[in-house]
Amino acid sequence: MIGAEQQTDSMGEEGPPSLEYIQAKDLFPPKELVSEDDNLQVPFPALQGEGVEYLGRADDAVIAISNYRLHIKFKDSVINVPLMLIESVESRDMFQLHIICKDSKVVRCHFSTFKQCQEWLKRLNRAIAHPGRLEDLFALAYHAWCLGSNTDDEDQHLHLCRPGDHVRQRLQMEVKRMGFDMQNAWRVSDINLKYKLCSSYPQKLLVPVWITDKELESVGSFRSSNRIPVVVYRHQRNGAVIARCSQPEISWWGWRNTEDEYLVTSIAKACLMDPGARFTCGAPACSQPRGEGPDSSDSDFGKDVI
């Protein structure tokens, strides 16, 4: 908050203050809302410092652009994309916005007229453009509006930072999709619950079924930033997996870790115990030579989000 100074004239009398008291959030006033329909209501609770700039209708949806996000509310689903997550926006088939995100998701939004589609294309391209000033970054507006806010305002938005069911269940869905044998070869460990083991790993980790959490802790002490080897992908046809990890801290002395070596060899052993579909089924697709035919394990990549 900026204070006020009193001006004193030559007669010793105090004049009007030369500065006014302002709050930090006054430096980031929200822009005036441009709404295509006066009956529309903003379909989401705004964050501190967030202001909706455009509000309108698409085909079977309500679309809004704020200084933080693109929000599209369909009848049965909601798309909520931070502006800085959008890579590019294109107009396709005259009436369709094709929005490509930096995490490989694709969002499509249809409009009833070509003119309306072009107008929202311009609005969205302006919104995702590189900010011309540092003050245009939403993070600064959010911080300024949070200063001096009461606890109720903070609690109101805490739920936005918690993962939804689609995030919490994502691992289970991927494990099922890629066909992991969770009875005999693999298990999901909760050792990283609340990110206690590694802050850059998810809370649930996929490891061989016989590897204990105590062994994982030992491996974490040997890997840079506790990034232990964990499985992130399985090829359905041949059973091969990809595991991510950081470098082992062997130092100049060539240190070794028994549990770390045991975990790496156990991942290979689990692959042998959980072979791909081409070794276990008699369907014609399973008997195709390697490299021929589609791999169903990759079929979900690049799916549209609508």
C-alpha positions as a printed Julia matrix, in Angstrom:
306×3 Matrix{Float64}:
   0.0     0.0     0.0
   1.36    3.4    -0.96
   1.04    6.18    1.61
   0.04    9.81    1.11
   2.23   12.86    1.56
   0.76   16.16    2.68
   1.81   19.24    0.71
   2.51   22.41    2.68
   2.22   25.8     1.01
   4.23   28.94    1.77
   1.72   29.98    4.46
   2.34   26.77    6.38
  -1.08   25.36    5.64
  -1.51   21.77    4.57
  -2.86   21.18    1.09
  -4.34   18.08   -0.54
  -2.19   14.95   -0.46
   0.18   14.5    -3.38
  -0.17   10.72   -3.25
  -3.2     8.57   -2.69
  -3.51    5.33   -0.78
  -3.76    2.46   -3.23
  -3.6    -1.28   -2.84
  -1.36   -3.53   -4.89
  -4.35   -5.02   -6.69
  -5.28   -1.56   -7.98
  -2.25   -1.81  -10.26
  -3.95   -4.73  -12.03
  -7.56   -3.69  -12.66
  -9.72   -6.23  -14.52
 -10.65   -5.42  -18.11
 -14.22   -4.72  -19.07
 -16.17   -7.84  -20.0
 -17.26   -8.18  -23.63
 -20.31  -10.47  -23.62
 -22.21  -11.61  -26.7
 -25.3   -12.33  -24.61
 -26.38  -10.31  -21.58
 -28.08  -13.39  -20.14
 -24.84  -15.37  -19.96
 -23.1   -15.89  -16.64
 -19.4   -16.63  -16.19
 -19.42  -20.45  -15.81
 -16.54  -20.76  -13.33
 -15.27  -19.12  -10.11
 -12.5   -16.67  -11.01
  -9.13  -16.78   -9.29
  -7.66  -13.8    -7.49
  -6.63  -11.27  -10.13
  -8.46  -13.14  -12.89
 -10.89  -11.23  -15.05
 -13.06  -12.64  -17.83
 -12.58  -10.55  -20.96
 -14.79  -12.36  -23.5
 -17.92  -14.44  -22.99
 -20.11  -15.99  -25.67
 -21.75  -19.07  -27.14
 -20.41  -21.78  -29.39
 -22.38  -24.76  -30.72
 -23.84  -26.44  -27.6
 -21.28  -24.69  -25.4
 -20.43  -21.53  -23.5
 -16.95  -20.16  -24.21
 -15.0   -17.66  -22.13
 -11.5   -16.16  -22.24
  -9.94  -14.57  -19.17
  -6.45  -13.23  -18.57
  -5.58  -16.73  -17.32
  -7.58  -19.4   -19.13
  -9.74  -20.58  -22.0
 -12.92  -22.13  -20.62
 -15.41  -24.08  -22.74
 -18.44  -25.55  -20.99
 -20.23  -28.23  -22.98
 -23.39  -30.02  -21.87
 -21.54  -33.05  -20.53
 -17.96  -31.85  -20.09
 -15.75  -28.87  -19.38
 -12.51  -27.77  -21.03
 -10.29  -25.6   -18.84
  -6.95  -24.68  -20.47
  -4.45  -22.1   -19.13
  -3.59  -19.68  -21.93
   0.15  -20.32  -21.63
  -0.51  -24.02  -22.25
  -1.86  -23.29  -25.74
   0.67  -23.72  -28.54
  -1.4   -22.52  -31.5
  -4.94  -21.86  -32.7
  -6.26  -22.44  -36.22
  -9.55  -22.12  -38.04
 -10.57  -25.28  -39.89
 -13.61  -26.16  -42.0
 -14.76  -22.52  -41.7
 -16.71  -23.07  -38.47
 -14.22  -24.89  -36.25
 -11.46  -23.7   -33.91
  -8.59  -26.17  -33.73
  -6.61  -25.55  -30.52
  -3.29  -27.37  -30.09
  -1.88  -27.5   -26.56
   1.73  -27.88  -25.46
   0.92  -31.16  -23.69
  -0.2   -32.69  -27.04
  -3.91  -32.34  -26.33
  -6.18  -31.01  -29.07
  -9.38  -29.09  -28.38
 -12.02  -28.5   -31.06
 -14.79  -25.95  -30.74
 -17.52  -25.44  -33.36
 -19.4   -22.21  -34.09
 -22.61  -21.56  -35.97
 -21.19  -18.88  -38.3
 -17.89  -18.23  -40.04
 -17.8   -14.66  -38.73
 -18.14  -15.79  -35.12
 -15.42  -18.4   -35.58
 -13.02  -15.8   -36.99
 -13.8   -13.37  -34.16
 -12.97  -15.94  -31.48
  -9.86  -16.93  -33.43
  -8.61  -13.33  -33.22
  -9.5   -13.06  -29.54
  -7.72  -16.27  -28.62
  -4.62  -15.46  -30.67
  -4.37  -12.1   -28.9
  -4.78  -13.8   -25.54
  -1.98  -16.34  -26.11
   0.45  -13.86  -27.67
   3.75  -13.26  -25.89
   3.16  -10.54  -23.26
   4.59   -7.18  -24.25
   5.19   -6.13  -20.64
   6.16   -7.98  -17.51
   3.06   -6.57  -15.82
   0.89   -8.46  -18.31
   1.82  -11.79  -16.72
  -1.11  -13.27  -14.81
   1.18  -14.43  -11.99
   1.83  -10.82  -10.95
  -1.86   -9.94  -10.97
  -2.65  -13.06   -8.96
   0.03  -12.22   -6.38
  -1.12   -8.61   -6.06
  -4.76   -9.57   -5.56
  -3.81  -12.22   -3.0
  -2.03   -9.64   -0.83
  -4.29   -8.81    2.06
  -6.97  -11.29    1.01
  -8.82  -13.04    3.81
  -8.76  -16.73    4.62
 -12.17  -17.33    3.05
 -10.86  -16.2    -0.34
  -7.91  -18.55   -0.02
 -10.07  -21.52    0.96
 -12.44  -20.79   -1.91
  -9.76  -21.6    -4.47
  -7.88  -24.4    -2.72
 -10.0   -27.0    -4.5
  -8.64  -25.76   -7.84
  -5.17  -26.92   -6.8
  -6.34  -30.41   -5.9
  -6.29  -33.03   -8.66
  -9.69  -34.12   -9.92
 -10.85  -37.7   -10.34
  -9.56  -37.78  -13.93
  -6.06  -37.09  -12.56
  -6.26  -39.41   -9.55
  -7.54  -42.26  -11.7
  -5.19  -41.64  -14.61
  -2.61  -44.17  -13.43
  -5.22  -46.91  -12.97
  -6.61  -46.2   -16.43
  -3.15  -46.31  -18.04
  -2.19  -49.49  -16.19
  -5.35  -51.15  -17.48
  -4.93  -49.77  -21.0
  -1.37  -51.04  -21.38
  -2.24  -54.43  -19.91
   0.07  -54.65  -16.88
  -0.25  -57.88  -14.88
  -0.95  -56.4   -11.44
  -1.36  -59.81   -9.81
   1.97  -61.47  -10.53
   4.45  -58.95  -11.97
   3.72  -55.34  -10.99
   2.31  -53.25   -8.17
   1.55  -49.59   -7.46
   3.58  -48.15   -4.57
   2.39  -45.24   -2.41
   5.88  -44.46   -1.14
   5.77  -41.06   -2.82
   2.48  -40.05   -1.21
   2.53  -36.27   -0.68
   5.77  -36.32   -2.69
   7.8   -37.45    0.33
  10.34  -39.41   -1.71
  10.69  -37.29   -4.85
   9.08  -33.92   -5.53
   9.25  -34.32   -9.32
   7.6   -37.78   -9.45
   3.87  -38.6    -9.26
   2.5   -39.84   -5.96
   1.92  -43.38   -7.22
   4.8   -45.37   -8.72
   4.72  -48.59  -10.74
   7.37  -51.12   -9.68
   7.86  -54.93   -9.67
   5.5   -56.62   -7.23
   8.23  -58.07   -4.99
  10.11  -54.76   -4.51
   9.37  -53.32   -1.06
   9.06  -49.64   -0.15
  12.08  -49.98    2.12
  14.16  -51.06   -0.86
  12.81  -48.12   -2.86
  13.97  -45.75   -0.11
  17.46  -47.2    -0.33
  17.47  -46.8    -4.11
  16.33  -43.18   -3.71
  19.38  -42.37   -1.61
  21.58  -43.6    -4.48
  19.81  -41.76   -7.33
  20.07  -38.04   -8.04
  17.09  -36.14   -6.56
  15.66  -39.52   -5.41
  14.47  -40.25   -8.94
  14.38  -44.01   -8.73
  13.77  -46.29  -11.75
   9.98  -46.57  -12.2
   7.98  -47.94  -15.12
   6.05  -45.43  -17.24
   5.14  -47.35  -20.43
   4.51  -50.89  -21.63
   4.33  -52.17  -25.21
   1.29  -54.42  -25.37
   2.56  -56.71  -28.13
   6.05  -57.52  -26.89
   5.78  -56.66  -23.18
   8.8   -54.33  -23.2
   8.65  -51.39  -20.79
  10.25  -47.97  -20.47
  11.47  -46.92  -17.02
  12.48  -43.4   -16.07
  15.14  -42.46  -13.55
  18.03  -40.1   -12.87
  21.75  -40.82  -12.86
  23.17  -43.03  -10.09
  25.5   -41.21   -7.73
  28.51  -43.46   -8.17
  31.03  -40.61   -7.63
  34.74  -40.92   -8.42
  34.96  -43.94   -6.15
  32.61  -46.08   -8.22
  30.07  -46.61   -5.44
  27.38  -49.22   -5.96
  24.01  -49.92   -4.41
  22.74  -53.47   -4.13
  19.07  -52.47   -3.94
  19.43  -50.24   -7.01
  20.91  -53.05   -9.09
  18.25  -55.41   -7.75
  15.47  -53.02   -8.81
  16.83  -52.66  -12.35
  17.18  -56.42  -12.83
  13.74  -56.94  -11.27
  12.15  -54.68  -13.89
  13.67  -56.87  -16.6
  12.5   -60.0   -14.78
   8.97  -58.62  -14.45
   8.89  -58.06  -18.22
   9.64  -61.76  -18.75
   6.85  -62.68  -16.34
   4.42  -60.34  -18.12
   4.96  -61.01  -21.85
   3.13  -59.15  -24.58
  -0.12  -60.15  -26.22
   1.59  -61.67  -29.27
   3.01  -64.38  -27.02
  -0.23  -65.18  -25.23
  -3.12  -64.94  -27.7
  -3.98  -66.86  -30.84
  -5.64  -64.06  -32.78
  -4.24  -63.29  -36.27
  -3.25  -59.79  -35.17
  -1.08  -61.26  -32.41
   0.88  -63.43  -34.84
   1.91  -60.58  -37.14
   5.67  -60.04  -37.5
   7.17  -57.31  -35.41
   6.61  -53.86  -36.87
   3.5   -54.81  -38.86
   0.01  -53.68  -38.02
  -1.13  -51.03  -35.55
   0.0   -51.0   -31.95
  -3.09  -50.51  -29.82
  -0.96  -49.29  -26.93
  -0.22  -46.13  -28.88
  -3.73  -45.56  -30.18
  -4.77  -43.11  -27.47
  -1.95  -40.65  -28.07
  -3.15  -37.49  -29.78
  -6.84  -38.07  -29.11
  -9.02  -35.01  -29.24
 -10.3   -33.49  -26.02
 -13.89  -32.45  -26.56
